[in-house]
Each structure stands twice: as C-alpha cells, then as structure tokens.
C-alpha cells in the first residue's frame, strides 16, 4: 500500500509544476488554458513524478476502492472508486493518460469531458473519477 499523502504536500507538488502544465496544455491545444508569455522550463523528472504520484494517491485516498484503475505512465497506477474489487488480469475500468493531462485535471485546469479524445478510458465506471476532480486548485 502506498504511503498516505497530505493535502499540503500535494498542493506543494502541484504548485511546482503548474506553470509547466499550463504551457504544455496550451502547446497541445487542449482546454482553455492560458500560460504565461515567458517560456516555461520542463520540471525535472523527480519533480514531475512527485506531482503525478502524490496527486494520484490523493485521489485514491479521497475516493477509496478498487473499481477503477488510474494509470499515468511511467509514474503511477492507483485503484480508486468504491465498488466490486478487481483481482486478476486487466481491470474492467481503466483510465490512462499522459502526465500533463492528469496534472491538468488534478489542478482543475481541465475538465474530464475536455480530454476524452486524448485519454484511453474503458469500462462503464471509468468516468467516475471526474466526480473527484480537481484534486487541488492552486
């Protein structure tokens, strides 16, 4: 089991990557995000990993369960949302996306319905993670 994360730690981790996330989303033309006019450097891999892992684990803490698996490769996969437990093979409800998309959702820069064409979601309950977003607004 992953260690518990505190809301303050999640907020701090997300603050560290928020400018880059906004710029990355703007560059991809996703959402109505406006980045600052200056060029934003990509965060280090460790900083990015910390933000992705802590925010995904916060989602799992806030919406405990095993019905939906959230995957943000290469950094984390968590199970969340109450319901039937999955035990073997590929879970029936999976949401997988790029780190910048997850962070955009976690920060409240994007809505789940805005990223539908850019993520892989399968299963009838996959969209239920939208009910638990954003993880933190910074």
C-alpha positions in Angstrom: 0.0 0.0 0.0 1.3 3.5 -0.9 2.0 5.8 1.9 -0.7 8.4 2.7 -0.1 11.9 1.3 -1.1 15.1 3.0 -3.1 17.8 1.2 -0.3 20.3 1.9 2.3 18.0 0.2 0.0 17.5 -2.8 -0.6 21.3 -3.1 3.2 22.0 -2.9 4.0 19.3 -5.5 1.3 20.6 -7.9 2.5 24.3 -7.4 5.9 23.2 -8.5 4.6 22.0 -11.9 1.5 24.2 -12.5 3.2 26.7 -14.9 4.7 23.9 -17.0 1.4 22.1 -17.1 -0.5 25.2 -18.3 2.2 25.8 -21.0 2.2 22.1 -22.1 -1.6 22.1 -22.4 -1.6 25.3 -24.3 1.0 23.9 -26.7 -1.1 20.8 -27.3 -4.2 23.0 -27.8 -6.2 21.3 -25.1 -8.6 23.2 -22.9 -8.9 26.9 -22.5 -5.6 27.2 -20.5 -3.5 30.4 -20.9 0.1 30.0 -20.0 2.4 32.9 -19.1 4.1 34.5 -22.1 7.6 33.5 -21.0 8.9 30.1 -21.8 8.4 27.6 -19.0 11.1 25.0 -18.4 10.1 21.4 -18.1 10.3 20.3 -14.5 12.9 17.7 -13.5 11.7 14.1 -13.8 11.7 13.8 -10.0 9.6 16.9 -9.6 7.1 15.7 -12.2 7.0 12.2 -10.8 6.3 13.6 -7.3 3.4 15.8 -8.5 1.9 12.9 -10.5 2.3 10.3 -7.8 1.1 12.5 -4.9 -2.0 13.8 -6.7 -3.0 10.3 -8.0 -2.5 8.9 -4.5 -4.6 11.7 -3.1 -7.4 10.8 -5.5 -7.2 7.2 -4.2 -7.4 8.4 -0.6 -10.3 10.7 -1.3 -12.2 8.0 -3.4 -11.0 4.7 -2.0 -11.9 1.5 -3.7 -10.8 -0.9 -6.4 -13.3 -0.4 -9.2 -11.3 2.0 -11.4 -7.6 1.9 -12.1 -6.0 5.3 -13.0 -2.7 4.9 -14.9 -0.3 7.8 -15.5 2.7 6.1 -17.1 5.5 5.9 -16.4 4.9 7.2 -12.9 1.9 5.7 -11.1 -1.1 3.4 -11.2 -3.7 3.6 -8.4 -7.0 1.9 -7.8 -9.9 4.0 -6.7 -13.7 4.3 -6.6 -15.9 2.1 -4.4 -17.4 -1.0 -5.9 -16.6 -4.5 -7.0 -12.9 -5.4 -6.3 -10.7 -6.4 -9.2 -8.3 -9.2 -8.5 -6.8 -10.7 -11.7 -5.7 -9.5 -15.2 -6.7 -6.2 -16.7 -9.2 -4.3 -14.6 -12.6 -3.7 -16.2 -12.5 0.1 -15.7 -9.2 1.8 -16.7 -8.3 5.4 -17.3 -4.8 6.0 -18.7 -3.4 9.3 -19.7 -0.2 11.3 -20.2 1.3 13.1 -17.1 0.4 16.6 -18.3 -3.2 15.7 -18.9 -3.5 14.1 -15.5 -1.9 17.1 -13.8 -4.2 19.4 -15.8 -7.2 17.5 -14.4 -5.7 17.3 -10.9 -5.1 21.1 -10.9 -8.6 22.0 -12.2 -7.1 23.4 -15.4 -9.1 20.9 -17.5 -12.4 19.1 -17.1 -12.6 15.4 -17.7 -15.0 15.9 -20.7 -12.4 18.1 -22.4 -9.8 15.3 -22.5 -11.9 12.5 -23.8 -10.1 12.3 -27.2 -6.7 12.4 -25.6 -7.0 9.6 -23.0 -7.7 5.9 -23.0 -10.7 5.1 -20.9 -12.5 1.8 -20.8 -15.3 0.4 -18.7 -18.7 1.7 -17.6 -17.3 3.3 -14.4 -14.1 4.9 -15.8 -15.6 8.3 -16.0 -16.5 8.3 -12.3 -13.0 9.8 -11.5 -14.4 13.1 -12.8 -16.6 13.3 -9.7 -13.4 13.6 -7.6 -11.6 16.2 -9.6 -9.8 18.5 -9.2 -7.6 17.0 -6.6 -6.4 20.5 -5.6 -6.7 24.0 -7.1 -3.5 26.1 -6.9 
